[in-house]
Amino acid sequence: MKIVSWNCNGALRNKTNQLDELNADVLIIQECENPKFSTKKYREWAKDYLWIGDNKNRGIGIFSKKDISIKELDWNGNFKIKGLNSKSNLISWNTSDLKLFLPFSINSKFTILAVWTKGKQGEQFNYIGQVWKYLQIHHKELYRKKTFIIGDFNSNQKWDKEKRIDSWWNHASVIKELSNLGLQSLYHFKTKELQGLETKATYFHHKNKESPHHIDYVFFSKDMLYYLNLEILKYNDWINLSDHIPLVVTIKEKDRNEKK
């Protein structure tokens, strides 16, 4: 099975031909428009799809081949930091407050949490802070086998100090919490590189090749350790379409000990 994750930088309706060439079983697309309010051609391409977003032009879309079943999971809950009397919305939150997360299953076999973190300048708990908040609510749902978190996190450990983010919910802290849930980064597992020291970028600011960053990730449960491959596609092939480069995850169906 092949899963592709890509922040398409909008207007996915004009970029579907390039995606079709990847022959993916499941597409996890960030920053795409809702097919329901778009062109007939795009709706026909999307078929049965999942979508969530703040407005019809910017959201997360999940698209699959017709023989692949995708189903949205009903994950809702709330969390409050105990021991504080404040009524501030910074210390209590609901799943619906957090942007953007779309949990779904593939063939009732794999659990996927699609991510596109959002934030505003000066806002508390933006970007990676949204992931931290989500984990506080849904650690039980994520602490299971055949589970993935995939998407655009808009974060890298190299920015922890630069942005002076409180250490209890910065990038490094989120990585530690994910590890406690049995989830680790596929890229870092394969390359043995450290967080914040990645040599391959997934995002180029203003499409500038001289401004590379690694902010898109695939986290996986450790039971999938020997069944996964990851490819970050080439800058020259995709930069005209988006400032992000697609990530391609291949799940090997055969047992790793099988000789065939």
Contacts in CASP RR format, 6 or more apart in sequence:
PFRMAT RR
TARGET T0000
AUTHOR 0000-0000-0000
METHOD contacts of the structure
MODEL  1
MKIVSWNCNGALRNKTNQLDELNADVLIIQECENPKFSTKKYREWAKDYL
WIGDNKNRGIGIFSKKDISIKELDWNGNFKIKGLNSKSNLISWNTSDLKL
FLPFSINSKFTILAVWTKGKQGEQFNYIGQVWKYLQIHHKELYRKKTFII
GDFNSNQKWDKEKRIDSWWNHASVIKELSNLGLQSLYHFKTKELQGLETK
ATYFHHKNKESPHHIDYVFFSKDMLYYLNLEILKYNDWINLSDHIPLVVT
IKEKDRNEKK
1 25 0 8 1.000
1 26 0 8 1.000
1 68 0 8 1.000
1 106 0 8 1.000
1 250 0 8 1.000
1 251 0 8 1.000
1 253 0 8 1.000
2 22 0 8 1.000
2 23 0 8 1.000
2 24 0 8 1.000
2 25 0 8 1.000
2 26 0 8 1.000
2 248 0 8 1.000
2 249 0 8 1.000
2 250 0 8 1.000
2 251 0 8 1.000
3 24 0 8 1.000
3 25 0 8 1.000
3 26 0 8 1.000
3 27 0 8 1.000
3 28 0 8 1.000
3 106 0 8 1.000
3 112 0 8 1.000
3 148 0 8 1.000
3 150 0 8 1.000
3 248 0 8 1.000
3 249 0 8 1.000
3 250 0 8 1.000
3 251 0 8 1.000
4 19 0 8 1.000
4 22 0 8 1.000
4 24 0 8 1.000
4 26 0 8 1.000
4 27 0 8 1.000
4 28 0 8 1.000
4 246 0 8 1.000
4 247 0 8 1.000
4 248 0 8 1.000
4 249 0 8 1.000
5 28 0 8 1.000
5 29 0 8 1.000
5 30 0 8 1.000
5 114 0 8 1.000
5 150 0 8 1.000
5 151 0 8 1.000
5 152 0 8 1.000
5 216 0 8 1.000
5 218 0 8 1.000
5 246 0 8 1.000
5 247 0 8 1.000
5 249 0 8 1.000
6 19 0 8 1.000
6 27 0 8 1.000
6 28 0 8 1.000
6 29 0 8 1.000
6 30 0 8 1.000
6 242 0 8 1.000
6 244 0 8 1.000
6 245 0 8 1.000
6 246 0 8 1.000
6 247 0 8 1.000
7 29 0 8 1.000
7 30 0 8 1.000
7 31 0 8 1.000
7 116 0 8 1.000
7 151 0 8 1.000
7 152 0 8 1.000
7 203 0 8 1.000
7 216 0 8 1.000
7 242 0 8 1.000
7 243 0 8 1.000
7 244 0 8 1.000
8 15 0 8 1.000
8 29 0 8 1.000
8 30 0 8 1.000
8 31 0 8 1.000
8 32 0 8 1.000
8 241 0 8 1.000
8 242 0 8 1.000
8 244 0 8 1.000
9 31 0 8 1.000
9 241 0 8 1.000
9 242 0 8 1.000
9 243 0 8 1.000
9 244 0 8 1.000
10 31 0 8 1.000
10 32 0 8 1.000
10 33 0 8 1.000
10 57 0 8 1.000
10 58 0 8 1.000
10 242 0 8 1.000
11 33 0 8 1.000
12 29 0 8 1.000
12 32 0 8 1.000
12 33 0 8 1.000
12 42 0 8 1.000
13 33 0 8 1.000
13 35 0 8 1.000
13 38 0 8 1.000
13 39 0 8 1.000
13 41 0 8 1.000
13 42 0 8 1.000
13 45 0 8 1.000
15 241 0 8 1.000
15 242 0 8 1.000
16 42 0 8 1.000
16 45 0 8 1.000
18 238 0 8 1.000
18 241 0 8 1.000
19 27 0 8 1.000
19 29 0 8 1.000
22 246 0 8 1.000
22 248 0 8 1.000
24 65 0 8 1.000
24 248 0 8 1.000
25 64 0 8 1.000
25 65 0 8 1.000
25 68 0 8 1.000
25 106 0 8 1.000
26 62 0 8 1.000
26 63 0 8 1.000
26 64 0 8 1.000
26 65 0 8 1.000
26 68 0 8 1.000
26 70 0 8 1.000
26 106 0 8 1.000
26 112 0 8 1.000
27 61 0 8 1.000
27 62 0 8 1.000
27 63 0 8 1.000
27 64 0 8 1.000
28 60 0 8 1.000
28 61 0 8 1.000
28 62 0 8 1.000
28 112 0 8 1.000
28 114 0 8 1.000
28 150 0 8 1.000
28 151 0 8 1.000
29 60 0 8 1.000
29 61 0 8 1.000
29 62 0 8 1.000
29 63 0 8 1.000
30 59 0 8 1.000
30 60 0 8 1.000
30 61 0 8 1.000
30 100 0 8 1.000
30 114 0 8 1.000
30 115 0 8 1.000
30 116 0 8 1.000
30 151 0 8 1.000
30 152 0 8 1.000
30 244 0 8 1.000
31 58 0 8 1.000
31 59 0 8 1.000
31 116 0 8 1.000
31 152 0 8 1.000
32 51 0 8 1.000
32 58 0 8 1.000
32 59 0 8 1.000
32 60 0 8 1.000
32 61 0 8 1.000
33 42 0 8 1.000
33 56 0 8 1.000
33 57 0 8 1.000
33 58 0 8 1.000
33 59 0 8 1.000
34 51 0 8 1.000
34 53 0 8 1.000
34 56 0 8 1.000
34 57 0 8 1.000
34 59 0 8 1.000
35 42 0 8 1.000
35 43 0 8 1.000
35 45 0 8 1.000
35 46 0 8 1.000
35 49 0 8 1.000
35 51 0 8 1.000
36 43 0 8 1.000
36 51 0 8 1.000
36 56 0 8 1.000
37 56 0 8 1.000
38 56 0 8 1.000
45 63 0 8 1.000
46 63 0 8 1.000
47 63 0 8 1.000
47 64 0 8 1.000
47 66 0 8 1.000
48 64 0 8 1.000
48 66 0 8 1.000
48 70 0 8 1.000
49 61 0 8 1.000
49 62 0 8 1.000
49 63 0 8 1.000
49 64 0 8 1.000
49 70 0 8 1.000
50 61 0 8 1.000
50 62 0 8 1.000
50 70 0 8 1.000
50 72 0 8 1.000
50 102 0 8 1.000
50 104 0 8 1.000
51 59 0 8 1.000
51 60 0 8 1.000
51 61 0 8 1.000
51 62 0 8 1.000
52 59 0 8 1.000
52 60 0 8 1.000
52 61 0 8 1.000
52 100 0 8 1.000
52 101 0 8 1.000
52 102 0 8 1.000
53 59 0 8 1.000
53 60 0 8 1.000
53 99 0 8 1.000
53 100 0 8 1.000
54 99 0 8 1.000
54 100 0 8 1.000
54 118 0 8 1.000
59 100 0 8 1.000
59 116 0 8 1.000
60 100 0 8 1.000
60 102 0 8 1.000
60 114 0 8 1.000
60 115 0 8 1.000
60 116 0 8 1.000
61 102 0 8 1.000
61 114 0 8 1.000
62 70 0 8 1.000
62 102 0 8 1.000
62 104 0 8 1.000
62 114 0 8 1.000
64 70 0 8 1.000
64 106 0 8 1.000
68 106 0 8 1.000
68 107 0 8 1.000
69 105 0 8 1.000
69 106 0 8 1.000
69 107 0 8 1.000
69 108 0 8 1.000
70 104 0 8 1.000
70 105 0 8 1.000
70 106 0 8 1.000
71 104 0 8 1.000
71 105 0 8 1.000
71 108 0 8 1.000
72 102 0 8 1.000
72 103 0 8 1.000
72 104 0 8 1.000
73 103 0 8 1.000
73 104 0 8 1.000
73 105 0 8 1.000
73 111 0 8 1.000
73 141 0 8 1.000
75 95 0 8 1.000
75 103 0 8 1.000
75 138 0 8 1.000
75 141 0 8 1.000
76 94 0 8 1.000
76 95 0 8 1.000
76 96 0 8 1.000
77 94 0 8 1.000
77 95 0 8 1.000
77 137 0 8 1.000
77 138 0 8 1.000
78 92 0 8 1.000
78 93 0 8 1.000
78 94 0 8 1.000
78 95 0 8 1.000
78 137 0 8 1.000
79 92 0 8 1.000
79 93 0 8 1.000
79 133 0 8 1.000
79 136 0 8 1.000
79 137 0 8 1.000
80 91 0 8 1.000
80 92 0 8 1.000
80 93 0 8 1.000
81 91 0 8 1.000
81 92 0 8 1.000
84 91 0 8 1.000
89 97 0 8 1.000
90 124 0 8 1.000
90 125 0 8 1.000
93 133 0 8 1.000
93 137 0 8 1.000
94 137 0 8 1.000
95 101 0 8 1.000
95 134 0 8 1.000
95 137 0 8 1.000
95 138 0 8 1.000
97 133 0 8 1.000
98 130 0 8 1.000
98 133 0 8 1.000
98 134 0 8 1.000
99 116 0 8 1.000
99 117 0 8 1.000
99 118 0 8 1.000
99 119 0 8 1.000
99 130 0 8 1.000
100 115 0 8 1.000
100 116 0 8 1.000
100 117 0 8 1.000
100 118 0 8 1.000
101 113 0 8 1.000
101 114 0 8 1.000
101 115 0 8 1.000
101 130 0 8 1.000
101 134 0 8 1.000
102 113 0 8 1.000
102 114 0 8 1.000
103 111 0 8 1.000
103 112 0 8 1.000
103 113 0 8 1.000
103 114 0 8 1.000
103 138 0 8 1.000
103 141 0 8 1.000
104 112 0 8 1.000
104 114 0 8 1.000
105 111 0 8 1.000
105 112 0 8 1.000
106 112 0 8 1.000
109 146 0 8 1.000
110 146 0 8 1.000
110 147 0 8 1.000
110 148 0 8 1.000
110 251 0 8 1.000
111 141 0 8 1.000
111 142 0 8 1.000
111 144 0 8 1.000
111 146 0 8 1.000
111 147 0 8 1.000
111 148 0 8 1.000
112 147 0 8 1.000
112 148 0 8 1.000
112 149 0 8 1.000
112 150 0 8 1.000
113 138 0 8 1.000
113 142 0 8 1.000
113 147 0 8 1.000
113 148 0 8 1.000
113 149 0 8 1.000
113 150 0 8 1.000
114 150 0 8 1.000
114 151 0 8 1.000
115 131 0 8 1.000
115 149 0 8 1.000
115 150 0 8 1.000
115 151 0 8 1.000
115 152 0 8 1.000
115 153 0 8 1.000
116 151 0 8 1.000
116 152 0 8 1.000
116 154 0 8 1.000
117 126 0 8 1.000
117 127 0 8 1.000
117 128 0 8 1.000
117 129 0 8 1.000
117 130 0 8 1.000
117 131 0 8 1.000
117 152 0 8 1.000
117 153 0 8 1.000
117 154 0 8 1.000
117 155 0 8 1.000
118 126 0 8 1.000
118 127 0 8 1.000
118 130 0 8 1.000
118 154 0 8 1.000
119 126 0 8 1.000
119 127 0 8 1.000
119 130 0 8 1.000
119 154 0 8 1.000
120 126 0 8 1.000
125 132 0 8 1.000
125 133 0 8 1.000
125 169 0 8 1.000
127 153 0 8 1.000
127 154 0 8 1.000
127 155 0 8 1.000
128 153 0 8 1.000
128 154 0 8 1.000
128 155 0 8 1.000
128 165 0 8 1.000
128 169 0 8 1.000
128 170 0 8 1.000
128 171 0 8 1.000
128 174 0 8 1.000
129 165 0 8 1.000
129 169 0 8 1.000
129 170 0 8 1.000
129 174 0 8 1.000
131 153 0 8 1.000
131 155 0 8 1.000
131 174 0 8 1.000
132 169 0 8 1.000
132 173 0 8 1.000
132 174 0 8 1.000
132 177 0 8 1.000
133 169 0 8 1.000
135 142 0 8 1.000
135 174 0 8 1.000
135 177 0 8 1.000
135 178 0 8 1.000
135 181 0 8 1.000
139 177 0 8 1.000
139 181 0 8 1.000
142 149 0 8 1.000
142 181 0 8 1.000
142 183 0 8 1.000
143 181 0 8 1.000
143 182 0 8 1.000
144 221 0 8 1.000
145 221 0 8 1.000
145 223 0 8 1.000
145 224 0 8 1.000
146 221 0 8 1.000
146 223 0 8 1.000
146 224 0 8 1.000
147 183 0 8 1.000
147 220 0 8 1.000
147 221 0 8 1.000
148 218 0 8 1.000
148 219 0 8 1.000
148 220 0 8 1.000
148 221 0 8 1.000
148 224 0 8 1.000
148 249 0 8 1.000
149 178 0 8 1.000
149 183 0 8 1.000
149 217 0 8 1.000
149 218 0 8 1.000
149 219 0 8 1.000
150 217 0 8 1.000
150 218 0 8 1.000
150 219 0 8 1.000
150 247 0 8 1.000
150 249 0 8 1.000
151 216 0 8 1.000
151 217 0 8 1.000
151 218 0 8 1.000
151 247 0 8 1.000
152 203 0 8 1.000
152 215 0 8 1.000
152 216 0 8 1.000
152 244 0 8 1.000
153 215 0 8 1.000
153 216 0 8 1.000
153 217 0 8 1.000
154 215 0 8 1.000
155 171 0 8 1.000
155 174 0 8 1.000
155 215 0 8 1.000
156 171 0 8 1.000
156 195 0 8 1.000
156 196 0 8 1.000
156 198 0 8 1.000
156 213 0 8 1.000
156 214 0 8 1.000
156 215 0 8 1.000
157 170 0 8 1.000
157 171 0 8 1.000
157 172 0 8 1.000
157 175 0 8 1.000
157 195 0 8 1.000
157 196 0 8 1.000
158 196 0 8 1.000
158 197 0 8 1.000
159 165 0 8 1.000
159 171 0 8 1.000
160 167 0 8 1.000
160 170 0 8 1.000
160 171 0 8 1.000
160 172 0 8 1.000
163 170 0 8 1.000
165 171 0 8 1.000
167 173 0 8 1.000
171 195 0 8 1.000
172 195 0 8 1.000
175 185 0 8 1.000
175 195 0 8 1.000
178 184 0 8 1.000
178 219 0 8 1.000
182 221 0 8 1.000
182 222 0 8 1.000
183 219 0 8 1.000
183 220 0 8 1.000
183 221 0 8 1.000
183 222 0 8 1.000
184 219 0 8 1.000
184 220 0 8 1.000
184 222 0 8 1.000
185 195 0 8 1.000
185 217 0 8 1.000
185 218 0 8 1.000
185 219 0 8 1.000
186 217 0 8 1.000
186 218 0 8 1.000
186 219 0 8 1.000
186 220 0 8 1.000
186 228 0 8 1.000
186 230 0 8 1.000
186 249 0 8 1.000
187 193 0 8 1.000
187 198 0 8 1.000
187 200 0 8 1.000
187 214 0 8 1.000
187 217 0 8 1.000
187 218 0 8 1.000
187 230 0 8 1.000
187 232 0 8 1.000
188 194 0 8 1.000
188 195 0 8 1.000
188 198 0 8 1.000
189 225 0 8 1.000
190 229 0 8 1.000
190 230 0 8 1.000
191 198 0 8 1.000
191 199 0 8 1.000
191 200 0 8 1.000
193 199 0 8 1.000
196 214 0 8 1.000
198 214 0 8 1.000
200 214 0 8 1.000
200 232 0 8 1.000
201 212 0 8 1.000
201 213 0 8 1.000
201 214 0 8 1.000
201 232 0 8 1.000
201 235 0 8 1.000
201 245 0 8 1.000
202 213 0 8 1.000
202 214 0 8 1.000
202 215 0 8 1.000
202 216 0 8 1.000
202 232 0 8 1.000
202 244 0 8 1.000
202 245 0 8 1.000
202 247 0 8 1.000
203 212 0 8 1.000
203 213 0 8 1.000
203 214 0 8 1.000
203 215 0 8 1.000
203 216 0 8 1.000
203 243 0 8 1.000
203 244 0 8 1.000
203 245 0 8 1.000
204 211 0 8 1.000
204 212 0 8 1.000
204 213 0 8 1.000
204 235 0 8 1.000
204 239 0 8 1.000
204 243 0 8 1.000
204 245 0 8 1.000
205 211 0 8 1.000
205 213 0 8 1.000
205 243 0 8 1.000
206 243 0 8 1.000
207 239 0 8 1.000
207 243 0 8 1.000
209 235 0 8 1.000
209 239 0 8 1.000
216 244 0 8 1.000
216 245 0 8 1.000
216 247 0 8 1.000
218 230 0 8 1.000
218 247 0 8 1.000
218 249 0 8 1.000
220 228 0 8 1.000
224 251 0 8 1.000
226 256 0 8 1.000
227 251 0 8 1.000
227 252 0 8 1.000
227 253 0 8 1.000
227 256 0 8 1.000
228 249 0 8 1.000
228 250 0 8 1.000
228 251 0 8 1.000
228 252 0 8 1.000
229 249 0 8 1.000
229 250 0 8 1.000
229 252 0 8 1.000
230 247 0 8 1.000
230 248 0 8 1.000
230 249 0 8 1.000
230 250 0 8 1.000
231 247 0 8 1.000
231 248 0 8 1.000
231 250 0 8 1.000
232 245 0 8 1.000
232 246 0 8 1.000
232 247 0 8 1.000
232 248 0 8 1.000
233 245 0 8 1.000
233 246 0 8 1.000
233 247 0 8 1.000
233 248 0 8 1.000
234 245 0 8 1.000
235 245 0 8 1.000
238 244 0 8 1.000
238 245 0 8 1.000
238 246 0 8 1.000
239 245 0 8 1.000
254 260 0 8 1.000
END
